[in-house]
Amino acid sequence: ESIREEVTPKGDIWALGCTVIEMATARSPWADARFTNDWAAMFHISQCGRGPPIPPHLSRQAHAFLRACFDVDAATRPDAAACLEMPFLTQAYDPAGGPDMQPP
C-alpha cells in the first residue's frame, strides 16, 4: 500500500513480516520471482493482492503471524501492540513442543 497510497504504521507491519522471512531464509521474500529490476518487483507486489510465499519450514505460529502481517486489508492487519501479543513473539521456541511449534 505504500506504493499505491500513503505510508502508515500498518505498512511497517507488512515490512516486519518481510523481515521475518528474510531472517528465516537469508533471501528476500520474493527471491524466487527473480524480478529483472526494482520497478518490476514493486509493480508485482502492489498488484498481486497477497503477501509473499511463507516458507513451509516455519512453525504454525510463524505462519499465523506472517498471515496476519500480510493481510492485504491494512484496516484489519494487526498493529504493533497486537503483534507483540501473538504466540510467535510471546512463546519461546521449543522444537519438541506441541503442534504449534511444528510446520503446518
N, CA, C and O of each residue as an XYZ file, in Angstrom:
416
protein
N       0.811     -1.203      0.000
C       0.000      0.000      0.000
C       0.844      1.251      0.000
O       0.368      2.308     -0.415
N       2.090      1.168      0.454
C       2.934      2.363      0.442
C       3.266      2.781     -0.982
O       3.625      3.935     -1.217
N       3.152      1.866     -1.933
C       3.374      2.218     -3.339
C       2.123      2.877     -3.901
O       2.219      3.836     -4.667
N       0.945      2.369     -3.527
C      -0.315      2.866     -4.069
C      -0.892      4.021     -3.276
O      -1.591      4.868     -3.832
N      -0.605      4.065     -1.979
C      -1.240      5.048     -1.099
C      -0.180      5.762     -0.283
O       0.909      6.053     -0.778
N      -0.502      6.038      0.955
C       0.454      6.694      1.834
C       1.115      5.680      2.754
O       0.610      4.575      2.953
N       2.232      6.069      3.300
C       2.947      5.225      4.250
C       2.263      5.344      5.604
O       2.016      6.448      6.091
N       1.957      4.193      6.212
C       1.295      4.172      7.517
C       2.005      3.163      8.421
O       2.792      2.351      7.934
N       1.740      3.200      9.722
C       2.322      2.195     10.616
C       1.921      0.762     10.232
O       2.681     -0.172     10.489
N       0.753      0.575      9.628
C       0.349     -0.770      9.211
C       1.248     -1.278      8.085
O       1.431     -2.486      7.936
N       1.802     -0.374      7.301
C       2.777     -0.775      6.295
C       4.050     -1.300      6.936
O       4.727     -2.165      6.380
N       4.370     -0.772      8.105
C       5.531     -1.270      8.836
C       5.320     -2.710      9.289
O       6.281     -3.474      9.387
N       4.088     -3.083      9.564
C       3.789     -4.467      9.966
C       4.043     -5.397      8.779
O       4.596     -6.484      8.946
N       3.642     -4.970      7.587
C       3.945     -5.747      6.377
C       5.461     -5.916      6.242
O       5.950     -7.012      5.969
N       6.193     -4.823      6.437
C       7.651     -4.869      6.334
C       8.253     -5.784      7.409
O       9.255     -6.455      7.163
N       7.645     -5.808      8.589
C       8.103     -6.716      9.641
C       7.974     -8.165      9.174
O       8.886     -8.965      9.383
N       6.860     -8.505      8.549
C       6.691     -9.853      8.012
C       7.771    -10.179      6.989
O       8.320    -11.281      6.990
N       8.071     -9.229      6.123
C       9.136     -9.438      5.135
C      10.474     -9.675      5.816
O      11.261    -10.514      5.378
N      10.729     -8.934      6.890
C      11.984     -9.086      7.625
C      12.070    -10.465      8.273
O      13.138    -11.078      8.278
N      10.969    -10.953      8.813
C      10.961    -12.306      9.404
C      11.317    -13.336      8.333
O      12.113    -14.241      8.584
N      10.734    -13.204      7.149
C      11.048    -14.143      6.069
C      12.527    -14.043      5.682
O      13.186    -15.064      5.488
N      13.044    -12.831      5.572
C      14.461    -12.671      5.229
C      15.361    -13.300      6.284
O      16.370    -13.922      5.952
N      15.001    -13.142      7.550
C      15.816    -13.715      8.621
C      15.736    -15.244      8.625
O      16.714    -15.918      8.947
N      14.590    -15.778      8.272
C      14.396    -17.233      8.306
C      14.993    -17.940      7.092
O      15.276    -19.137      7.141
N      15.184    -17.194      6.000
C      15.629    -17.839      4.757
C      16.937    -17.280      4.205
O      17.548    -17.888      3.326
N      17.368    -16.138      4.708
C      18.546    -15.436      4.174
C      18.339    -15.035      2.714
O      19.294    -14.924      1.945
N      17.078    -14.820      2.348
C      16.723    -14.393      0.990
C      15.589    -13.382      1.082
O      14.872    -13.332      2.082
N      15.432    -12.591      0.055
C      14.317    -11.646      0.045
C      13.000    -12.417     -0.089
O      12.988    -13.536     -0.602
N      11.902    -11.832      0.365
C      10.621    -12.558      0.356
C      10.167    -13.042     -1.019
O       9.526    -14.088     -1.120
N      10.482    -12.316     -2.058
C      10.068    -12.722     -3.402
C      11.274    -13.172     -4.230
O      11.275    -12.994     -5.448
N      12.275    -13.736     -3.612
C      13.508    -14.114     -4.308
C      13.250    -15.069     -5.464
O      13.912    -14.979     -6.498
N      12.309    -15.973     -5.305
C      12.040    -16.947     -6.363
C      11.418    -16.318     -7.605
O      11.448    -16.914     -8.682
N      10.856    -15.124     -7.467
C      10.241    -14.455     -8.617
C      11.298    -13.921     -9.584
O      11.012    -13.725    -10.765
N      12.489    -13.690     -9.102
C      13.613    -13.230     -9.930
C      13.246    -12.034    -10.814
O      13.371    -12.078    -12.038
N      12.796    -10.982    -10.166
C      12.451     -9.764    -10.888
C      13.685     -9.206    -11.574
O      14.796     -9.300    -11.053
N      13.480     -8.626    -12.742
C      14.603     -8.088    -13.507
C      15.081     -6.734    -12.971
O      16.219     -6.330    -13.210
N      14.198     -6.039    -12.243
C      14.600     -4.757    -11.661
C      13.648     -4.399    -10.525
O      12.628     -5.058    -10.326
N      13.987     -3.358     -9.789
C      13.179     -2.952     -8.631
C      11.774     -2.511     -9.031
O      10.819     -2.749     -8.291
N      11.638     -1.876    -10.185
C      10.319     -1.421    -10.629
C       9.389     -2.609    -10.881
O       8.209     -2.565    -10.532
N       9.923     -3.660    -11.482
C       9.112     -4.854    -11.732
C       8.664     -5.475    -10.417
O       7.522     -5.920    -10.295
N       9.546     -5.508     -9.446
C       9.195     -6.050     -8.129
C       8.108     -5.205     -7.477
O       7.124     -5.747     -6.973
N       8.272     -3.893     -7.482
C       7.272     -3.020     -6.857
C       5.921     -3.138     -7.545
O       4.887     -3.150     -6.878
N       5.918     -3.225     -8.870
C       4.655     -3.370     -9.587
C       3.979     -4.680     -9.197
O       2.783     -4.693     -8.905
N       4.714     -5.764     -9.189
C       4.140     -7.069     -8.827
C       3.569     -7.039     -7.415
O       2.431     -7.452     -7.189
N       4.357     -6.551     -6.475
C       3.935     -6.532     -5.077
C       2.676     -5.692     -4.901
O       1.785     -6.058     -4.134
N       2.600     -4.566     -5.609
C       1.438     -3.682     -5.457
C       0.187     -4.232     -6.140
O      -0.925     -3.834     -5.793
N       0.348     -5.137     -7.101
C      -0.796     -5.604     -7.879
C      -1.241     -7.037     -7.567
O      -2.351     -7.421     -7.933
N      -0.406     -7.830     -6.904
C      -0.715     -9.259     -6.785
C      -1.819     -9.569     -5.777
O      -2.432    -10.633     -5.860
N      -2.088     -8.675     -4.833
C      -3.185     -8.884     -3.903
C      -2.913     -9.910     -2.809
O      -3.848    -10.438     -2.206
N      -1.646    -10.193     -2.550
C      -1.300    -11.130     -1.472
C       0.149    -10.882     -1.063
O       0.916    -10.226     -1.767
N       0.487    -11.421      0.076
C       1.855    -11.304      0.559
C       2.749    -12.315     -0.121
O       2.297    -13.090     -0.963
N       4.004    -12.307      0.240
C       4.937    -13.266     -0.342
C       4.658    -14.682      0.166
O       3.966    -14.858      1.169
N       5.192    -15.678     -0.517
C       5.036    -17.050     -0.031
C       5.685    -17.202      1.348
O       6.766    -16.669      1.601
N       5.016    -17.927      2.221
C       5.546    -18.173      3.562
C       6.352    -19.470      3.520
O       5.834    -20.501      3.089
N       7.595    -19.435      3.955
C       8.426    -20.637      3.911
C       7.765    -21.802      4.651
O       7.332    -21.642      5.792
N       7.685    -22.958      4.021
C       6.964    -24.082      4.630
C       7.627    -24.649      5.878
O       6.963    -25.320      6.668
N       8.922    -24.396      6.076
C       9.609    -24.980      7.234
C       9.344    -24.229      8.535
O       9.751    -24.694      9.600
N       8.672    -23.079      8.474
C       8.404    -22.307      9.685
C       7.251    -22.930     10.479
O       6.425    -23.656      9.926
N       7.211    -22.643     11.754
C       6.185    -23.203     12.639
C       4.794    -22.673     12.295
O       4.647    -21.684     11.578
N       3.791    -23.349     12.818
C       2.405    -22.878     12.633
C       2.234    -21.484     13.228
O       1.523    -20.647     12.673
N       2.891    -21.241     14.361
C       2.820    -19.908     14.970
C       3.406    -18.858     14.032
O       2.850    -17.770     13.885
N       4.512    -19.181     13.407
C       5.117    -18.249     12.462
C       4.197    -18.026     11.270
O       4.045    -16.896     10.806
N       3.579    -19.096     10.768
C       2.642    -18.958      9.644
C       1.486    -18.040     10.017
O       1.110    -17.165      9.237
N       0.921    -18.236     11.207
C      -0.199    -17.392     11.644
C       0.248    -15.937     11.764
O      -0.467    -15.026     11.348
N       1.420    -15.728     12.327
C       1.950    -14.374     12.473
C       2.137    -13.714     11.112
O       1.724    -12.573     10.904
N       2.757    -14.433     10.195
C       3.026    -13.868      8.867
C       1.742    -13.649      8.076
O       1.627    -12.654      7.361
N       0.779    -14.554      8.187
C      -0.509    -14.322      7.512
C      -1.139    -13.030      8.013
O      -1.705    -12.268      7.228
N      -1.044    -12.780      9.317
C      -1.594    -11.537      9.872
C      -0.817    -10.327      9.353
O      -1.416     -9.314      8.994
N       0.504    -10.429      9.313
C       1.324     -9.311      8.807
C       1.014     -9.001      7.350
O       1.066     -7.845      6.929
N       0.690    -10.040      6.579
C       0.462     -9.869      5.148
C      -1.015     -9.743      4.783
O      -1.388     -9.937      3.626
N      -1.851     -9.420      5.757
C      -3.261     -9.150      5.461
C      -3.291     -7.975      4.491
O      -2.790     -6.897      4.809
N      -3.879     -8.176      3.304
C      -3.860     -7.114      2.298
C      -4.745     -5.933      2.685
O      -4.590     -4.838      2.144
N      -5.660     -6.147      3.606
C      -6.503     -5.053      4.091
C      -5.823     -4.431      5.304
O      -5.845     -5.000      6.395
N      -5.225     -3.272      5.111
C      -4.495     -2.627      6.195
C      -5.385     -2.358      7.406
O      -4.896     -2.315      8.534
N      -6.679     -2.177      7.184
C      -7.591     -1.902      8.297
C      -7.715     -3.092      9.244
O      -7.947     -2.907     10.438
N      -7.563     -4.304      8.727
C      -7.685     -5.491      9.577
C      -6.325     -6.091      9.938
O      -6.257     -7.025     10.737
N      -5.263     -5.576      9.369
C      -3.913     -6.024      9.726
C      -3.636     -5.579     11.156
O      -4.000     -4.463     11.529
N      -3.000     -6.423     11.967
C      -2.742     -6.030     13.358
C      -1.766     -4.864     13.441
O      -0.935     -4.646     12.560
N      -1.903     -4.127     14.534
C      -0.917     -3.077     14.793
C       0.228     -3.684     15.604
O       0.204     -4.872     15.927
N       1.212     -2.878     15.925
C       2.395     -3.386     16.625
C       2.033     -3.986     17.979
O       2.577     -5.021     18.364
N       1.121     -3.347     18.702
C       0.740     -3.866     20.021
C       0.115     -5.252     19.901
O       0.401     -6.135     20.708
N      -0.736     -5.444     18.899
C      -1.359     -6.755     18.703
C      -0.329     -7.799     18.283
O      -0.399     -8.949     18.715
N       0.616     -7.406     17.450
C       1.681     -8.337     17.042
C       2.488     -8.804     18.242
O       2.857     -9.976     18.330
N       2.760     -7.899     19.157
C       3.558     -8.244     20.332
C       2.855     -9.244     21.246
O       3.496     -9.850     22.104
N       1.556     -9.422     21.074
C       0.804    -10.380     21.882
C       0.624    -11.730     21.190
O       0.065    -12.653     21.784
N       1.083    -11.861     19.959
C       0.915    -13.115     19.214
C       1.881    -14.172     19.740
O       3.015    -13.855     20.099
N       1.434    -15.434     19.788
C       2.276    -16.513     20.319
C       3.646    -16.621     19.657
O       4.612    -17.015     20.310
N       3.746    -16.280     18.378
C       5.041    -16.347     17.700
C       6.082    -15.486     18.414
O       7.265    -15.827     18.424
N       5.653    -14.383     19.005
C       6.576    -13.492     19.690
C       6.580    -13.667     21.206
O       7.537    -13.262     21.866
N       5.542    -14.255     21.763
C       5.460    -14.348     23.224
C       5.928    -15.683     23.778
O       6.301    -15.762     24.948
N       5.918    -16.726     22.970
C       6.297    -18.045     23.474
C       7.684    -18.429     22.982
O       8.033    -18.204     21.823
N       8.453    -19.001     23.867
C       9.784    -19.469     23.495
C       9.649    -20.660     22.547
O       8.762    -21.498     22.707
N      10.533    -20.719     21.570
C      10.520    -21.832     20.624
C      10.985    -23.103     21.314
O      12.007    -23.114     22.000
N      10.234    -24.159     21.127
C      10.583    -25.468     21.680
C      10.353    -26.498     20.585
O       9.208    -26.872     20.331
N      11.418    -26.967     19.926
C      11.238    -27.906     18.810
C      10.545    -29.194     19.231
O       9.972    -29.888     18.390
N      10.587    -29.521     20.508
C       9.887    -30.722     20.986
C       8.478    -30.362     21.474
O       7.753    -31.217     21.982
N       8.101    -29.089     21.315
C       6.804    -28.615     21.789
C       5.648    -29.186     20.979
O       5.827    -30.059     20.129
N       4.478    -28.675     21.262
C       3.265    -29.153     20.623
C       3.205    -28.838     19.147
O       4.177    -28.364     18.558
N       2.056    -29.104     18.555
C       1.907    -28.937     17.095
C       2.085    -27.502     16.606
O       2.415    -27.293     15.439
N       1.875    -26.517     17.465
C       2.053    -25.131     17.026
C       3.504    -24.784     16.766
O       3.799    -23.807     16.078
N       4.408    -25.578     17.310
C       5.829    -25.338     17.093
C       6.348    -26.058     15.850
O       7.501    -25.872     15.462
N       5.518    -26.863     15.238
C       5.915    -27.642     14.061
C       5.405    -26.965     12.789
O       4.456    -26.182     12.846
N       6.022    -27.256     11.646
C       5.496    -26.721     10.386
C       4.096    -27.275     10.113
O       3.760    -28.373     10.554
N       3.295    -26.515      9.391
C       1.935    -26.999      9.080
C       1.944    -28.206      8.158
O       0.883    -28.724      7.809
